[in-house]
Amino acid sequence: MALHEYRSDAAIAASKAETVQTGSPTYWVCLALLFATVALAARIASLW
């Protein structure tokens, strides 16, 4: 029974995580880090 409660708690947490607004600073920081990672990967690939 504890596993069922854990799953429902995880489902609630996942549904809350999906409601991240694009105006939040965390969203933009993560987006900037993703962009920087892709740019760095492209630069490293161009050196090879």
Buried (B, 14 or more C-beta within 10 A) or exposed (E): EEEEEEEEEEEEEEEEEEEEEEEEEEEEEEEEEEEEEEEEEEEEEEEE
